[in-house]
Amino acid sequence: MRRSGIRFCAFLVTAMAGLIFGAALGEAQDYPSRPVRIIVPFAAGGAIDVLARLVGAKISENVGQTIIIENRPGASGTIGADAVAKSQADGYTILQNSTAQALAPAFFRKLPFDTMNDFIPVTELVSSQSVLVVYPKLPVSNVKELVALAKAKPLNYGVAGLANAANLNMEMFKRAAGVSIQAVPYKGDAPLNNDLIAGQIQIAIVPITTAIPLIETGQLRALAILGSARSAVLPDVPTAAEALPPGFGMAGWLGWFVPAKTPPEVVASIHAEVRKALKAPEIVAGIRRLGNEPVGTTPEEFGVQFRKDVDTFIKIVEEAQIPKLN
């Protein structure tokens, strides 16, 4: 009786496991069967938000489900990221973030989530470029003149959060150029750009996406592209390698993450829909008009790149002796 009882218990465990697996597989095969949230951890109107709405609209069209873009700005993107980390791991809550996601462990003493273990990197949506811009009435036309002015009078720079690539590049630039420029944090690109246009701040490194129309209309002046090559949308603006001290111009990315323990089948389904959207001619054209390039790496590829970036940024922040944020 004892052996038969043990066998019966084992049968029940196996049966239950099969039912759970079957239910999970069925849910993955039906995904998405209801609206999906994409959490953007910055204010509406910024580069990350614009891309989320562009890609989200195409995926919504393809899958026949509503894609809700939810902005949760604050704390350099960590508030929105924390909301995703603590959400149900079913694929219906997605984080769209920038390299700020990989920079968080380098900049913050303590985070409300585990960057490496609380998320699954799904895909690098696009590779992105940023541009060093100034208030147009500032009497400078290149980086050399900016450095000279910064040595002669107090200046400040705007940054969408204090734990991102723009902040890191500016802090490294200050040290290399021997200048002191005060950081002014914002919750997103849109409010930052408004103050820059008005002259409330004088300098910023901003995503090329939101800067293009402001540069074209003369509301901002571009001094350098932070990338390895000139931008097709701003061909007359020199690259960081041409205009800035050596070692600047980190390439950026915008990517998707889901909570850890999201079923692999669901992760694969999300990635497949992203890849499909990124191949649509109108989406490719839209992304390139924003100054970015579509990518769509696999979860495995993006995971390797993400872990590498986390380690690299920690090393850079330590070597630059940039104080950590509380």
VENBELJO-V891535 format. One record per backbone hydrogen bond with DSSP energy under -0.5 kcal/mol. NH is the residue of the N-H (numbers start at 1). CO is the residue of the C=O. Records with the same first field share a line. If there is no record, write none. Layout:
BEGIN
NH: CO + CO
END
This chain:
BEGIN
5: 1
6: 2
7: 3
8: 4
9: 5
10: 6
11: 7
12: 8
13: 9
14: 10
15: 11
16: 12
17: 13
18: 14
19: 15
20: 16
21: 17
22: 18
23: 19
24: 20
25: 21
26: 22
27: 23
28: 24
29: 25
30: 26
31: 27 + 28
36: 66
37: 92
38: 68
39: 37 + 94
40: 38 + 70
41: 39 + 96
43: 187
46: 43
50: 46
51: 47
52: 48
53: 49
54: 50
55: 51
56: 52
57: 53
58: 54
59: 55
60: 56
61: 57
62: 58
63: 59
64: 60
65: 60
68: 36 + 66
69: 67
70: 38 + 68
71: 69
72: 40 + 70
74: 41
77: 74
78: 75
79: 74
80: 72
81: 77
82: 78
83: 79
84: 80
85: 81
86: 82
87: 84
90: 88
94: 37
95: 257
96: 39 + 94
97: 95 + 255
99: 253
101: 98
102: 99
103: 99
104: 100
106: 103
107: 103
108: 104
109: 325
115: 113
118: 114
120: 258
121: 119
122: 256
123: 256
125: 123 + 254
126: 254
127: 293
128: 252
130: 226
131: 206
132: 224
133: 131 + 204
134: 221
135: 202
136: 219
138: 135
140: 138
146: 142
147: 143
148: 144
149: 145
150: 146
151: 147
152: 148 + 149
153: 149
155: 180
157: 182
158: 203
159: 184
161: 159 + 186
168: 164
169: 165
170: 166
171: 167
172: 168
173: 169
174: 170
175: 171
176: 172
177: 173
178: 174
179: 174
181: 179
182: 155
184: 157
186: 159
192: 188
193: 189
194: 190
195: 191
196: 192
197: 193
198: 194
199: 195 + 196
200: 195
201: 195
202: 156
203: 156
204: 133
205: 158
206: 131 + 204
208: 129
210: 207
211: 207
212: 208
215: 211
216: 212
217: 213
218: 215
219: 214
220: 214
221: 134
223: 132
224: 132
225: 238
226: 130
227: 225
231: 234
234: 231
237: 234
238: 236
240: 225 + 227
241: 227
243: 239
244: 240
248: 245
252: 128
254: 126
255: 97
256: 123
257: 95
258: 120
259: 93
260: 118
262: 259
263: 89
266: 263
267: 263
268: 264
269: 265
270: 266
271: 267
272: 268
273: 269
274: 270
275: 271
276: 272
277: 273
278: 274
279: 275 + 276
280: 276 + 277
283: 280
284: 280
285: 281
286: 282
287: 283
288: 284
289: 285
290: 286
291: 288
292: 287
293: 127
295: 125
296: 124
297: 124
302: 298
303: 299
304: 300
305: 301
306: 302
307: 303
308: 304
309: 305
310: 306
311: 307
312: 308
313: 309
314: 310
315: 311
316: 312
317: 313
318: 314
319: 315
320: 316
321: 317 + 318
322: 317
323: 321
325: 107
END
